[in-house]
Amino acid sequence: MPKNKFFLRRPFPYTYRRYALLLILINFCVFGIRFVYPNIAEYVHYYGAMNPILVEQYHMYWQFFTYMFVHQNIQHVFFNMLALLVFGLGFEKAVGSREFLLFYLICGALSGFFSFLVYRFTGQTMVFLLGASGAVYAVLFAYAVFFPRSVIFIWGLIPVPAPVLVFIYALIELGSQFFGNGSNVAHMTHLFGFFAAWLYFVIRMGIHPVKIWKETYKR
């Protein structure tokens, strides 16, 4: 991270403690509690997931953070945590564990907050937003910024450069949001994860992702 006296860009001392693994463990533990003790699953969902009415009228502002630790089913938590494992550890090693954790929590919270604004002003007040996808998409974006020449193999066969994968996912999420069949997947929150990551890089790190990608592929 560039050195800067501006307090928002003041770097943390570098440490690498594998916080990505800790986040994965916490997510599986929360899901396990809901699975093992189904009688409290409803309470975890009600108080942990993000609902516009509960946030606005009952001031449950913690839901902007807790929603990203609550998942619907085993497939939901498994694939989110698999992506966090694949992309999170590399990004964490590059920036340090404290920076990684701050990035993850802020981007996840911003994804939830932006989703709240859209839900609130479009009248979707009965929705419950849950899952780490917003934060995980932000981590994917960050991985593509720090490792722009990295290649990810889709289905283990198709090589795709990390920045191109971000672009493809953005197109898919945009198409699914506006032309989808009304599934329960929060495509909008995924896009907000990308946007939150971009804001974090520009404001906190003084990095312009698009410039990095352009310079990388000019060489």
ChimeraX attribute file (.defattr): number of C-alpha atoms within 10 A of each C-alpha:
attribute: neighborCount
match mode: 1-to-1
recipient: residues
	/A:1	15
	/A:2	10
	/A:3	10
	/A:4	12
	/A:5	8
	/A:6	9
	/A:7	8
	/A:8	11
	/A:9	16
	/A:10	14
	/A:11	19
	/A:12	12
	/A:13	10
	/A:14	13
	/A:15	13
	/A:16	15
	/A:17	14
	/A:18	18
	/A:19	18
	/A:20	24
	/A:21	15
	/A:22	11
	/A:23	18
	/A:24	18
	/A:25	13
	/A:26	14
	/A:27	21
	/A:28	19
	/A:29	14
	/A:30	16
	/A:31	21
	/A:32	14
	/A:33	14
	/A:34	21
	/A:35	14
	/A:36	10
	/A:37	10
	/A:38	12
	/A:39	11
	/A:40	13
	/A:41	17
	/A:42	11
	/A:43	12
	/A:44	18
	/A:45	20
	/A:46	15
	/A:47	17
	/A:48	23
	/A:49	26
	/A:50	29
	/A:51	27
	/A:52	27
	/A:53	18
	/A:54	18
	/A:55	16
	/A:56	12
	/A:57	8
	/A:58	9
	/A:59	11
	/A:60	16
	/A:61	15
	/A:62	14
	/A:63	24
	/A:64	26
	/A:65	21
	/A:66	22
	/A:67	25
	/A:68	25
	/A:69	22
	/A:70	27
	/A:71	25
	/A:72	14
	/A:73	12
	/A:74	13
	/A:75	10
	/A:76	15
	/A:77	21
	/A:78	15
	/A:79	13
	/A:80	21
	/A:81	23
	/A:82	13
	/A:83	15
	/A:84	25
	/A:85	16
	/A:86	15
	/A:87	20
	/A:88	27
	/A:89	21
	/A:90	19
	/A:91	24
	/A:92	25
	/A:93	18
	/A:94	17
	/A:95	20
	/A:96	21
	/A:97	22
	/A:98	19
	/A:99	20
	/A:100	23
	/A:101	18
	/A:102	12
	/A:103	23
	/A:104	26
	/A:105	17
	/A:106	20
	/A:107	28
	/A:108	31
	/A:109	23
	/A:110	23
	/A:111	30
	/A:112	32
	/A:113	20
	/A:114	18
	/A:115	22
	/A:116	25
	/A:117	13
	/A:118	16
	/A:119	19
	/A:120	17
	/A:121	10
	/A:122	9
	/A:123	11
	/A:124	15
	/A:125	15
	/A:126	12
	/A:127	16
	/A:128	19
	/A:129	27
	/A:130	26
	/A:131	26
	/A:132	30
	/A:133	29
	/A:134	31
	/A:135	30
	/A:136	26
	/A:137	31
	/A:138	30
	/A:139	29
	/A:140	23
	/A:141	27
	/A:142	28
	/A:143	23
	/A:144	24
	/A:145	25
	/A:146	18
	/A:147	18
	/A:148	21
	/A:149	15
	/A:150	15
	/A:151	16
	/A:152	17
	/A:153	13
	/A:154	10
	/A:155	7
	/A:156	7
	/A:157	8
	/A:158	9
	/A:159	13
	/A:160	16
	/A:161	15
	/A:162	24
	/A:163	25
	/A:164	15
	/A:165	19
	/A:166	21
	/A:167	13
	/A:168	13
	/A:169	16
	/A:170	18
	/A:171	13
	/A:172	14
	/A:173	20
	/A:174	16
	/A:175	12
	/A:176	17
	/A:177	19
	/A:178	11
	/A:179	9
	/A:180	13
	/A:181	8
	/A:182	10
	/A:183	9
	/A:184	9
	/A:185	16
	/A:186	18
	/A:187	21
	/A:188	20
	/A:189	29
	/A:190	27
	/A:191	24
	/A:192	24
	/A:193	31
	/A:194	26
	/A:195	20
	/A:196	26
	/A:197	29
	/A:198	21
	/A:199	18
	/A:200	20
	/A:201	18
	/A:202	14
	/A:203	13
	/A:204	18
	/A:205	17
	/A:206	16
	/A:207	17
	/A:208	15
	/A:209	21
	/A:210	12
	/A:211	10
	/A:212	15
	/A:213	19
	/A:214	11
	/A:215	11
	/A:216	12
	/A:217	9
	/A:218	7
	/A:219	5
